[in-house]
Amino acid sequence: MPLSPKSWRVAPSLLLLSISALLAGYVWLNHTDVRFAQSLGRLWNVGLQNPLATSDATFASDRVTTGPLAMNPNYNTAEPPRERVFDWTVERAERSPDGISRLMYTINGQFPGPIIEATEGDTVVVRVRNHIYDNYTMPLPPLTSQRNDVHPEGTDRKFTFHWHGLSMRNTQVMDGASAFTSCALLPGEEREYRFLVHPEDVGTHWYHSHVGTSRADGLWGMFIVHSRTDERKELAKRSPKSNTHWDEEVAIALGDHFHQFGPINLGFYVSRWLQKAEPVPENALINGKHVFSCNHSRLVGVPCPAGDTDQVGEYSTFSLDPERAYRLRLVNVGALADITFSVDGHTMTVIEADGTLVEPVHVHRIPIAPGQRYSVILHREPKNMDSRVWMRAEMWAECFQYTNPVMELSAKAIIAYDTRQSQVESKHDWESLLRMRSYKRGLVDKIWHGSWAWSQLPTTLPWNPNVTDAIIPNEPCHDLEPDTLVPLIPDPAPPLRLDQGDHREFVFVTAPVLERYGVVPMGFMNGSTWRPYGHRGRERQPLLHRISYANTSTVQGWREQDLFEPEHELVASPHPSRPVVMEMVINNQDDSPHPFHLHGHKFWVMETGEADPEYGGFDYYEDVGQVYNLSRKMKRDTVIVPMMGHAVIRWVADNPGVWALHCHMLVHLASGMAMAIVEQPEILQARPPVSRTCS
């Protein structure tokens, strides 16, 4: 039956009305339904524009969080060993991690740098270009500053990448410790890092620049090495009573944040202005984000970088499914501050520390020193029905030597439980679009709450301070209580047999104020304050290159041949030709704690403690001697040496190379708190792993 003229006139209006309704519905759903927007974006970006893309790429956007640190939920650990190639360009640009604009380093335009995921047995290839060509001019340091001594002109335009936590076995030059194993990359230069990840490298790690202060200015990212075997099965077998299952993994980087460019802060530290106090940060970040408020500055009359704005920046958001369990991989990427991590209304089970699986320990919060890493399984408490809760990364005022009036002590991020749609996607995007499971929830939220509930901030409270855990110290700025973490897979510390060639070294750490350095603080180890290449400049090659072509293999011989500069290059060598047990006794004579990190190894933590000044401090032979329970010592690569305290660490020196041992607080490292461990130099000299020069 043909349509009447009247029907022909009404049809366009009905069509227009229908299209308008569909468009309005789409805009509303896209605004209120995160999963809908993700599915549609995924369908457009991959399904329509690149229909031949792999499944990993197709569903890479369907993650707990977004951004450079988002892990791939479809990562395949069963894939045969392969090369994983990354192509990076490093530049500098203005960025606003907490809403305050400042100069930052970027990798491929991103801050933080992109996450690396690999599996043991893979070869990682990272091709890097230094494109730091911006017109930034370093301001002059304050009067009395010795910045040019520890941070020569042009240092801010150079970098190397250190792969923190990886052994670099048989690829020493790739360790990326400038002046130890390699030269820094200058503007216009390129370098290819190529190395195998070994079974000993499995775990939560990160990478960062090892030149100057660029690590504090954004040149870092996370590095996850997956096991080829299912770690969940190992945990379930060895600790069946613990709840250690997880469905998905989440990378979380925590760290302090400064509004001033790193060399500026360093310049104030090595001057008389701060009276030996380390520069105090303005904020902390979670996955490179946080907010900043001017409330504190208004109270004390300090101008706020944000002007009259009450709050700038944004929170990182983690969208979790209440039906799934999560492994959080935590790393403190900060330059100075210990971070205490917690989640409101949630407990955690610690399962990993610095790449070592541990016997599960249940906690409410966990302190993490700069350079340290942990994995925890997140548990939502049964009484916690909040759909949005705060994740917290807290710094402690007691850990700083002066008050920064604009400092935000506590960084937060949002955990949003998305009950509207399971994270277990069907991988059929058209079905995801058509289901629209969130429609009812979104409509009820709108009517019941009178606002867009999905965009509301959490109102949850942190754990009560009276809620404590046995492994957590009562005082801030401390490591976990000694001997409370134990490797899950038995890995006893070796006995020390000095009569059979094992080696013990005593190191005294200080930060004195000396006349010859302008009466400003410098970091010292055994009276030596580290400077790259001593004071002789880049024409003097890194230690690895010098020692690999030397005709002697002892520290004394190198000293006699002027191969290194003892005043500025402290060197220890356990044995010239074979693996031996190396024990390091670190005595901290400074009034600050120091998180010490060893490259190329994990070590057993034999002993940590604080000295009692009344009794003259720590005496190795009287206080400890050789009495240790070797079977239950923790193995990791970064340990806090308490202020006026000590640590005894032990490892097997079986990785020929030149390895840095240093404090991971950046101003302490930059001002000289570092030394080199040279292992099996005769093997290096028999087949040099590097050319004579590092170019």
Phi and psi in degrees as a GROMACS rama.xvg file:
@    title "Ramachandran Plot"
@    xaxis  label "Phi"
@    yaxis  label "Psi"
@TYPE xy
-65.9673  148.156  PRO-2
-72.7894  144.604  LEU-3
-74.5389  160.246  SER-4
-55.8004  -35.6173  PRO-5
-64.4691  -41.4059  LYS-6
-62.454  -39.308  SER-7
-62.2564  -33.4749  TRP-8
-74.2981  -33.8382  ARG-9
-79.1689  -32.121  VAL-10
-55.3882  -48.0485  ALA-11
-59.0903  -37.9074  PRO-12
-65.273  -43.4075  SER-13
-63.1685  -40.5323  LEU-14
-62.8248  -44.6825  LEU-15
-63.2429  -40.9805  LEU-16
-64.0622  -41.2687  LEU-17
-64.576  -44.2361  SER-18
-62.9731  -41.1864  ILE-19
-63.3815  -41.1444  SER-20
-65.3729  -43.5058  ALA-21
-62.9303  -41.7231  LEU-22
-64.3313  -43.3551  LEU-23
-63.3199  -40.9216  ALA-24
-63.1344  -40.5869  GLY-25
-63.8864  -46.7334  TYR-26
-59.7535  -42.4064  VAL-27
-64.8493  -47.9635  TRP-28
-64.62  -40.7587  LEU-29
-64.6216  -31.6399  ASN-30
-79.452  -35.7745  HIS-31
-100.507  -17.0593  THR-32
-115.912  104.155  ASP-33
-60.3638  -44.289  VAL-34
-67.014  -36.3912  ARG-35
-60.9273  -46.7067  PHE-36
-62.9048  -41.276  ALA-37
-63.6407  -44.6972  GLN-38
-63.4192  -43.3436  SER-39
-66.7553  -42.0123  LEU-40
-62.6412  -40.343  GLY-41
-64.6797  -41.168  ARG-42
-62.8608  -41.2782  LEU-43
-74.0827  -50.4431  TRP-44
-67.0754  -33.2657  ASN-45
-114.289  -51.6372  VAL-46
-64.8618  -37.9752  GLY-47
-95.1338  -42.3939  LEU-48
-77.7127  -32.566  GLN-49
-139.791  74.7602  ASN-50
-66.9483  -12.1605  PRO-51
-95.6984  7.49157  LEU-52
-65.3726  154.666  ALA-53
-74.0564  164.2  THR-54
-65.3292  -33.5968  SER-55
-59.2638  -45.1226  ASP-56
-70.1034  -37.7896  ALA-57
-58.7052  -41.6115  THR-58
-108.963  17.0881  PHE-59
-65.5998  -24.8978  ALA-60
-79.9709  -11.9872  SER-61
-87.7268  77.1383  ASP-62
-130.15  167.181  ARG-63
-61.5853  -38.5635  VAL-64
-140.132  171.15  THR-65
-119.488  173.398  THR-66
104.035  -177.686  GLY-67
-61.9213  -23.1514  PRO-68
-97.8479  8.76511  LEU-69
-71.9845  124.8  ALA-70
-79.6905  155.871  MET-71
-85.1741  111.93  ASN-72
-68.1197  -13.9873  PRO-73
-106.026  19.0529  ASN-74
-60.8545  133  TYR-75
-105.396  103.169  ASN-76
-77.3523  -12.8568  THR-77
-85.7746  -5.06121  ALA-78
-64.0947  139.63  GLU-79
-58.068  153.847  PRO-80
-52.7289  139.101  PRO-81
-150.244  170.322  ARG-82
-83.7181  134.426  GLU-83
-116.03  111.275  ARG-84
-105.579  133.181  VAL-85
-128.102  139.678  PHE-86
-122.451  114.001  ASP-87
-123.075  143.356  TRP-88
-123.365  123.96  THR-89
-100.111  126.925  VAL-90
-137.183  -178.019  GLU-91
-126.793  145.547  ARG-92
-158.429  162.91  ALA-93
-73.5159  126.672  GLU-94
-135.065  161.237  ARG-95
-131.016  73.0706  SER-96
-58.286  -34.4916  PRO-97
-120.044  23.5341  ASP-98
92.88  -11.4918  GLY-99
-101.606  120.053  ILE-100
-72.672  136.551  SER-101
-158.929  164.653  ARG-102
-76.162  130.094  LEU-103
-134.912  153.778  MET-104
-83.5891  143.407  TYR-105
-130.03  153.511  THR-106
-117.401  117.641  ILE-107
53.586  36.372  ASN-108
80.7965  2.47437  GLY-109
-107.571  145.913  GLN-110
-134.834  130.649  PHE-111
-63.7735  175.099  PRO-112
-67.7879  160.697  GLY-113
-65.3698  143.767  PRO-114
-71.3548  144.743  ILE-115
-110.574  129.222  ILE-116
-120.817  130.007  GLU-117
-143.126  167.421  ALA-118
-119.32  144.802  THR-119
-49.2502  135.378  GLU-120
96.9857  -17.0258  GLY-121
-74.6944  155.419  ASP-122
-104.759  123.64  THR-123
-97.6133  129.004  VAL-124
-122.692  118.83  VAL-125
-122.103  113.821  VAL-126
-98.1986  120.997  ARG-127
-121.364  137.996  VAL-128
-122.397  136.761  ARG-129
-94.6438  106.519  ASN-130
-115.371  41.733  HIS-131
-84.4338  85.8539  ILE-132
-114.994  10.3908  TYR-133
-64.8141  168.426  ASP-134
-97.5252  21.7343  ASN-135
-64.5783  133.704  TYR-136
-113.77  124.781  THR-137
-66.5875  125.501  MET-138
-67.1599  155.28  PRO-139
-64.5801  143.69  LEU-140
-72.2602  164.728  PRO-141
-67.0575  162.798  PRO-142
-57.2522  145.87  LEU-143
77.5504  -6.91314  THR-144
-71.9509  141.441  SER-145
-105.221  30.5282  GLN-146
-57.7478  -41.327  ARG-147
-64.5798  -21.3787  ASN-148
-73.7582  -39.2039  ASP-149
-100.627  -13.7814  VAL-150
-143.869  73.5619  HIS-151
-57.8702  158.337  PRO-152
-55.0249  133.612  GLU-153
94.01  -9.07073  GLY-154
-60.5178  -34.0477  THR-155
-69.0696  -11.3434  ASP-156
-101.872  6.42511  ARG-157
-116.48  157.742  LYS-158
-163.024  162.156  PHE-159
-133.822  167.536  THR-160
-113.695  123.525  PHE-161
-103.503  136.719  HIS-162
-100.882  86.3333  TRP-163
-67.1168  116.656  HIS-164
106.652  -11.2254  GLY-165
-95.9022  146.453  LEU-166
-77.3462  -26.034  SER-167
53.3682  32.1229  MET-168
-60.7698  127.76  ARG-169
70.7246  4.32387  ASN-170
-135.334  55.3581  THR-171
-57.1266  -39.2103  GLN-172
-64.2825  -20.6661  VAL-173
-82.5057  -2.82952  MET-174
-62.3622  -28.1985  ASP-175
79.2789  18.1625  GLY-176
-89.5947  105.844  ALA-177
-57.1307  134.566  SER-178
75.8928  -17.2217  ALA-179
-85.7994  -55.0429  PHE-180
-123.663  -14.3434  THR-181
-156.525  165.357  SER-182
-91.3066  153.49  CYS-183
-70.8069  153.03  ALA-184
-87.7001  121.295  LEU-185
-88.1262  161.003  LEU-186
-54.3696  132.761  PRO-187
92.5123  -13.1415  GLY-188
-89.1517  157.554  GLU-189
-128.197  155.406  GLU-190
-151.1  146.893  ARG-191
-113.307  118.813  GLU-192
-89.8164  127.84  TYR-193
-138.832  121.014  ARG-194
-156.396  155.345  PHE-195
-91.486  139.019  LEU-196
-96.7605  124.535  VAL-197
-96.1722  166.409  HIS-198
-55.5048  -33.9835  PRO-199
-68.6436  -11.4085  GLU-200
-92.8352  -3.2239  ASP-201
-60.0092  134.795  VAL-202
143.846  -170.69  GLY-203
-93.7913  115.098  THR-204
-134.304  -172.938  HIS-205
-157.165  169.308  TRP-206
-125.743  153.465  TYR-207
-161.856  161.115  HIS-208
-66.1955  146.587  SER-209
-121.505  38.0074  HIS-210
-133.335  132.251  VAL-211
56.3346  -134.089  GLY-212
-116.221  15.7674  THR-213
-63.6698  -22.4562  SER-214
-61.2982  -41.3939  ARG-215
-71.0852  -16.9491  ALA-216
-103.394  19.0614  ASP-217
110.359  -0.958808  GLY-218
-90.7519  76.9525  LEU-219
-158.873  166.928  TRP-220
-166.387  175.522  GLY-221
-98.3813  151.925  MET-222
-136.906  111.233  PHE-223
-108.767  124.731  ILE-224
-108.989  116.032  VAL-225
-86.3849  149.303  HIS-226
-84.6385  149.603  SER-227
-78.6312  -20.0554  ARG-228
-99.2715  155.46  THR-229
-77.7226  110.49  ASP-230
-64.2786  -25.0621  GLU-231
-62.8437  -38.0793  ARG-232
-67.89  -38.3622  LYS-233
-65.1286  -41.8363  GLU-234
-65.6216  -43.4409  LEU-235
-64.9145  -35.9813  ALA-236
-71.0246  -42.0412  LYS-237
-91.0702  -19.5322  ARG-238
-140.075  68.4515  SER-239
-66.0223  -21.6001  PRO-240
-86.3334  -6.52563  LYS-241
-94.6341  145.823  SER-242
-88.1015  90.7627  ASN-243
-119.91  18.0806  THR-244
-79.0377  145.231  HIS-245
-143.355  153.06  TRP-246
-101.757  -27.8257  ASP-247
-149.322  155.89  GLU-248
-113.987  146.545  GLU-249
-132.511  127.553  VAL-250
-90.731  128.832  ALA-251
-133.549  117.544  ILE-252
-103.563  128.062  ALA-253
-118.845  145.091  LEU-254
178.625  156.411  GLY-255
-69.9445  164.014  ASP-256
-145.322  133.325  HIS-257
-112.449  145.199  PHE-258
-85.7769  -18.2999  HIS-259
-91.2778  148.599  GLN-260
-62.9013  141.588  PHE-261
-51.2999  -48.8994  GLY-262
-60.9414  -26.6274  PRO-263
-67.3321  -46.736  ILE-264
-61.8957  -42.3895  ASN-265
-60.6265  -39.7696  LEU-266
-60.2773  -36.4454  GLY-267
-73.4108  -35.0031  PHE-268
-64.0934  -45.4756  TYR-269
-90.1275  47.4645  VAL-270
-140.423  -177.924  SER-271
-89.0507  -0.989859  ARG-272
-67.8105  -42.8449  TRP-273
-96.3674  0.00115498  LEU-274
51.9176  47.6583  GLN-275
76.2143  1.23797  LYS-276
-79.8302  136.477  ALA-277
-70.4256  141.382  GLU-278
-55.913  136.903  PRO-279
-97.5343  133.272  VAL-280
-70.3299  162.729  PRO-281
-90.1104  -21.8126  GLU-282
-160.725  178.907  ASN-283
-134.618  155.49  ALA-284
-124.386  150.911  LEU-285
-120.417  117.957  ILE-286
51.8704  39.4157  ASN-287
79.6815  13.5397  GLY-288
-137.704  152.139  LYS-289
-173.893  179.378  HIS-290
-106.442  164.472  VAL-291
-136.015  135.505  PHE-292
-118.862  148.574  SER-293
-94.7646  6.54632  CYS-294
-58.2774  -46.2515  ASN-295
-63.1349  -44.1259  HIS-296
-66.1064  -33.727  SER-297
-64.3739  -35.3992  ARG-298
-65.4299  -31.0689  LEU-299
-111.653  5.07615  VAL-300
76.0098  18.3829  GLY-301
-88.6892  129.599  VAL-302
-58.1584  137.813  PRO-303
-96.8955  132.782  CYS-304
-59.2309  -21.9693  PRO-305
-89.3321  5.52279  ALA-306
70.0364  -132.367  GLY-307
-92.9911  3.49282  ASP-308
-70.722  132.57  THR-309
-67.175  -41.4521  ASP-310
-152.046  134.594  GLN-311
-128.064  169.848  VAL-312
88.1183  -169.52  GLY-313
-153.287  160.494  GLU-314
-91.6328  143.598  TYR-315
-67.9307  146.496  SER-316
-125.582  135.146  THR-317
-119.6  115.98  PHE-318
-94.9218  110.46  SER-319
-109.914  153.382  LEU-320
-99.5425  124.218  ASP-321
-63.2387  -15.141  PRO-322
-91.0991  -1.05837  GLU-323
-117.983  156.703  ARG-324
-108.41  147.904  ALA-325
-128.211  136.644  TYR-326
-97.4839  118.051  ARG-327
-95.036  122.273  LEU-328
-98.8271  110.115  ARG-329
-106.289  138.855  LEU-330
-141.981  138.792  VAL-331
-93.7534  107.252  ASN-332
-95.4215  8.84487  VAL-333
-73.0679  169.389  GLY-334
-93.476  -20.7183  ALA-335
-144.05  -48.6088  LEU-336
-87.129  138.237  ALA-337
-65.9489  145.269  ASP-338
-122.205  130.91  ILE-339
-103.243  120.19  THR-340
-101.176  139.231  PHE-341
-158.93  166.909  SER-342
-133.233  127.24  VAL-343
-57.4227  133.299  ASP-344
69.5625  15.916  GLY-345
-132.804  145.465  HIS-346
-107.878  173.765  THR-347
-139.67  151.357  MET-348
-114.516  117.716  THR-349
-76.3855  127.088  VAL-350
-125.683  -9.66359  ILE-351
-151.257  143.062  GLU-352
-137.633  119.058  ALA-353
51.5495  39.3322  ASP-354
89.2676  -1.6729  GLY-355
-105.468  121.714  THR-356
-64.5696  138.289  LEU-357
-123.19  159.252  VAL-358
-59.2959  126.655  GLU-359
-56.2066  137.064  PRO-360
-131.669  131.351  VAL-361
-90.4955  128.522  HIS-362
-140.583  163.323  VAL-363
-98.9458  -26.5665  HIS-364
-152.921  163.782  ARG-365
-147.736  130.26  ILE-366
-84.5795  140.717  PRO-367
-133.23  121.964  ILE-368
-84.6458  159.059  ALA-369
-53.2472  128.016  PRO-370
94.868  -18.5072  GLY-371
-83.0206  156.93  GLN-372
-137.304  149.718  ARG-373
-141.504  153.051  TYR-374
-114.644  135.501  SER-375
-132.93  147.355  VAL-376
-92.9562  126.969  ILE-377
-86.9672  131.215  LEU-378
-121.576  122.031  HIS-379
-81.684  121.99  ARG-380
-63.6813  141.413  GLU-381
-56.6492  -33.7764  PRO-382
-80.0552  -9.81134  LYS-383
-85.5206  105.775  ASN-384
-107.752  7.77064  MET-385
-66.9024  136.117  ASP-386
-84.3463  -16.0207  SER-387
-137.743  125.302  ARG-388
-132.802  161.591  VAL-389
-87.8886  133.853  TRP-390
-94.3382  138.903  MET-391
-126.502  139.899  ARG-392
-128.446  102.722  ALA-393
-108.015  130.993  GLU-394
-94.7811  160.044  MET-395
-117.376  128.468  TRP-396
-58.4098  -31.6402  ALA-397
-64.9233  -17.2087  GLU-398
-87.237  -5.92153  CYS-399
-109.168  151.326  PHE-400
-93.6227  -2.52836  GLN-401
-155.209  170.05  TYR-402
-99.9563  125.532  THR-403
-93.5682  111.768  ASN-404
-65.0259  -16.6109  PRO-405
-103.406  7.34685  VAL-406
-71.1564  136.404  MET-407
-97.7713  106.716  GLU-408
-70.3085  -29.929  LEU-409
-117.692  119.253  SER-410
-91.427  147.269  ALA-411
-133.369  155.594  LYS-412
-138.958  163.443  ALA-413
-101.997  126.994  ILE-414
-102.037  117.963  ILE-415
-113.815  117.034  ALA-416
-83.6394  111.103  TYR-417
-91.2224  92.1931  ASP-418
-82.0048  -2.04072  THR-419
-75.8657  -27.1901  ARG-420
-156.93  134.352  GLN-421
-64.2375  147.278  SER-422
-69.501  -15.349  GLN-423
-79.237  86.2553  VAL-424
-69.5754  147.979  GLU-425
-77.9684  -11.6653  SER-426
67.337  13.4029  LYS-427
-111.477  95.7432  HIS-428
-61.3916  -34.7662  ASP-429
-63.4057  -37.6797  TRP-430
-65.6508  -40.4464  GLU-431
-60.793  -38.4709  SER-432
-70.6517  -37.8423  LEU-433
-79.8195  -25.8509  LEU-434
-66.4045  -47.995  ARG-435
50.4226  51.7078  MET-436
-63.8255  -20.1584  ARG-437
-84.5017  -0.522455  SER-438
-58.4175  -51.2948  TYR-439
-64.8047  -44.355  LYS-440
-60.478  -45.995  ARG-441
-63.0483  -40.0964  GLY-442
-67.1175  -42.7582  LEU-443
-63.3226  -43.5592  VAL-444
-58.6656  -41.5488  ASP-445
-64.893  -43.7747  LYS-446
-73.9796  -45.2946  ILE-447
-71.8874  -46.314  TRP-448
-92.4542  -16.8131  HIS-449
73.1546  16.5853  GLY-450
-157.32  173.458  SER-451
-79.0045  97.9752  TRP-452
-59.9171  -32.4264  ALA-453
-66.0638  -21.3199  TRP-454
-98.997  3.1727  SER-455
-75.4745  149.42  GLN-456
-81.4575  151.098  LEU-457
-63.2717  156.391  PRO-458
-120.761  15.1375  THR-459
-73.6378  160.048  THR-460
-110.995  152.419  LEU-461
-71.0359  167.175  PRO-462
-60.6778  140.456  TRP-463
-60.3213  136.82  ASN-464
-57.3087  -23.8204  PRO-465
-73.9596  -13.1337  ASN-466
-82.5048  110.571  VAL-467
-122.789  165.51  THR-468
-129.434  147.337  ASP-469
-62.406  -32.8419  ALA-470
-85.847  -10.8732  ILE-471
-91.5836  127.592  ILE-472
-66.3944  152.527  PRO-473
-74.9248  -22.7026  ASN-474
-102.821  144.424  GLU-475
-71.1711  168.802  PRO-476
65.5798  26.796  CYS-477
-122.106  154.282  HIS-478
-73.6301  173.752  ASP-479
-57.8491  154.745  LEU-480
-55.7009  137.809  GLU-481
-54.5566  140.254  PRO-482
64.1692  21.0613  ASP-483
-92.8083  -18.4335  THR-484
-103.718  135.64  LEU-485
-131.945  133.641  VAL-486
-54.8149  135.804  PRO-487
-63.662  -45.7106  LEU-488
-95.2378  117.904  ILE-489
-51.2998  128.095  PRO-490
-147.281  74.6569  ASP-491
-61.0967  144.038  PRO-492
-66.2702  143.574  ALA-493
-76.6804  149.286  PRO-494
-69.015  154.172  PRO-495
-100.296  116.928  LEU-496
-119.324  87.6703  ARG-497
-62.2812  -31.3158  LEU-498
-72.9392  -9.79  ASP-499
-111.611  15.8421  GLN-500
104.208  -4.99828  GLY-501
-64.9061  163.625  ASP-502
-132.35  139.869  HIS-503
-124.33  136.253  ARG-504
-126.048  134.856  GLU-505
-103.835  131.02  PHE-506
-127.911  134.362  VAL-507
-113.739  121.185  PHE-508
-101.059  127.462  VAL-509
-140.789  164.196  THR-510
-136.888  67.27  ALA-511
-77.0044  163.003  PRO-512
-107.982  106.754  VAL-513
-115.53  148.361  LEU-514
-60.5362  -40.868  GLU-515
-69.2127  -12.5208  ARG-516
-113.681  31.0781  TYR-517
75.3363  20.1045  GLY-518
58.5046  43.8649  VAL-519
-129.728  158.932  VAL-520
-71.9798  141.449  PRO-521
-136.385  149.389  MET-522
-84.1952  132.78  GLY-523
-129.815  145.768  PHE-524
-130.137  116.736  MET-525
53.1684  40.7032  ASN-526
77.5009  3.72772  GLY-527
-111.633  132.637  SER-528
-112.603  116.993  THR-529
-66.2447  133.605  TRP-530
-133.732  135.928  ARG-531
-55.4723  124.066  PRO-532
64.1989  22.3726  TYR-533
67.0787  -131.42  GLY-534
-116.238  23.5847  HIS-535
-103.499  -0.439174  ARG-536
84.3425  178.422  GLY-537
-68.4999  -21.1816  ARG-538
-63.6775  -18.8954  GLU-539
-86.3023  119.745  ARG-540
-70.4981  162.73  GLN-541
-56.2805  157.306  PRO-542
-56.2838  -39.8932  LEU-543
-57.5751  -41.1581  LEU-544
-71.6833  -42.5813  HIS-545
-61.4494  -47.9859  ARG-546
-72.149  -33.914  ILE-547
-63.8805  -22.7524  SER-548
-114.372  15.5214  TYR-549
-80.6234  160.013  ALA-550
-105.284  16.7574  ASN-551
-140.258  156.671  THR-552
-127.234  23.1861  SER-553
-123.11  154.685  THR-554
-60.6537  -41.5748  VAL-555
-61.9865  -42.6315  GLN-556
-63.5748  -41.9349  GLY-557
-63.3006  -38.1799  TRP-558
-66.3825  -43.2487  ARG-559
-65.0859  -31.4379  GLU-560
-91.4763  10.5839  GLN-561
57.1611  37.8479  ASP-562
-79.2657  -23.294  LEU-563
-143.49  168.23  PHE-564
-108.435  98.2217  GLU-565
-55.0451  -31.4693  PRO-566
-64.276  -27.956  GLU-567
-127.11  2.19095  HIS-568
-141.753  92.664  GLU-569
-79.3343  126.58  LEU-570
-128.936  135.644  VAL-571
-128.621  146.323  ALA-572
-137.708  113.836  SER-573
-62.4501  -46.2796  PRO-574
-160.293  142.74  HIS-575
-72.0449  -23.8004  PRO-576
-138.675  -11.9249  SER-577
-139.97  160.039  ARG-578
-68.3092  134.149  PRO-579
-136.458  166.611  VAL-580
-81.2881  128.59  VAL-581
-110.696  126.395  MET-582
-117.599  130.077  GLU-583
-116.192  123.988  MET-584
-103.459  108.615  VAL-585
-100.489  113.703  ILE-586
-102.302  118.838  ASN-587
-95.2279  108.207  ASN-588
-98.8944  17.2948  GLN-589
-103.509  158.94  ASP-590
-90.75  19.3548  ASP-591
-124.321  145.122  SER-592
-71.2151  155.372  PRO-593
-134.863  114.673  HIS-594
-79.1836  108.296  PRO-595
-94.267  135.381  PHE-596
-121.663  135.956  HIS-597
-110.378  128.425  LEU-598
-79.7297  150.657  HIS-599
77.9775  -2.28631  GLY-600
-153.597  158.445  HIS-601
-102.908  148.637  LYS-602
-123.034  156.493  PHE-603
-84.3994  131.222  TRP-604
-86.9722  103.983  VAL-605
-82.1666  -34.0231  MET-606
-164.957  133.602  GLU-607
-135.462  152.63  THR-608
179.534  169.367  GLY-609
-107.821  136.411  GLU-610
-77.6893  149.779  ALA-611
-98.8822  107.017  ASP-612
-55.3869  -26.5593  PRO-613
-62.1871  -28.5718  GLU-614
-106.821  17.6204  TYR-615
80.4596  14.191  GLY-616
89.2583  -165.636  GLY-617
-84.6681  127.668  PHE-618
-115.403  113.042  ASP-619
-57.219  -49.0987  TYR-620
-72.2064  -41.2395  TYR-621
-75.1147  -38.4407  GLU-622
-84.6766  -32.6384  ASP-623
-127.204  -51.9374  VAL-624
64.3094  -132.299  GLY-625
-111.137  12.0987  GLN-626
-89.4785  101.627  VAL-627
-137.746  149.342  TYR-628
-87.0438  94.4669  ASN-629
-66.2314  -24.9349  LEU-630
-75.6111  -18.0865  SER-631
-124.632  23.9328  ARG-632
-80.987  139.589  LYS-633
-77.3033  145.748  MET-634
-118.603  120.874  LYS-635
-155.746  -174.731  ARG-636
-121.75  -1.13235  ASP-637
-140.237  126.866  THR-638
-137.274  142.365  VAL-639
-82.4447  126.328  ILE-640
-95.8812  112.269  VAL-641
-60.7841  156.442  PRO-642
-62.0565  136.213  MET-643
53.4966  30.2584  MET-644
-124.542  -156.824  GLY-645
-153.408  162.452  HIS-646
-144.355  141.581  ALA-647
-117.347  118.696  VAL-648
-121.759  155.068  ILE-649
-145.088  136.79  ARG-650
-149.181  165.887  TRP-651
-93.1959  118.758  VAL-652
-82.3509  72.7561  ALA-653
-116.324  20.1549  ASP-654
-124.208  86.2079  ASN-655
-52.7772  128.39  PRO-656
160.53  -173.559  GLY-657
-115.202  116.253  VAL-658
-120.989  133.144  TRP-659
-79.3426  141.817  ALA-660
-125.881  121.31  LEU-661
-156.812  162.099  HIS-662
-73.1928  138.715  CYS-663
-92.5303  -0.186121  HIS-664
-73.5267  123.892  MET-665
-65.2288  -40.2416  LEU-666
-68.9826  -28.8428  VAL-667
-71.0233  -43.9365  HIS-668
-62.91  -47.3974  LEU-669
-63.8957  -27.7531  ALA-670
-94.6742  7.86304  SER-671
122.53  3.63713  GLY-672
-85.6708  74.0017  MET-673
-156.236  159.371  ALA-674
-152.137  171.628  MET-675
-117.512  137.887  ALA-676
-109.275  118.744  ILE-677
-104.772  116.684  VAL-678
-108.315  128.553  GLU-679
49.9598  59.1104  GLN-680
-61.6446  -27.3921  PRO-681
-64.4443  -32.1668  GLU-682
-69.1645  -39.0863  ILE-683
-62.6119  -41.0374  LEU-684
-75.0041  -28.9624  GLN-685
-68.8219  -34.6403  ALA-686
-143.824  82.953  ARG-687
-54.6569  128.067  PRO-688
-80.1129  -3.21894  PRO-689
-138.547  165.153  VAL-690
-77.9102  174.31  SER-691
-65.113  -30.4247  ARG-692
-120.501  154.102  THR-693
-89.8774  7.88736  CYS-694
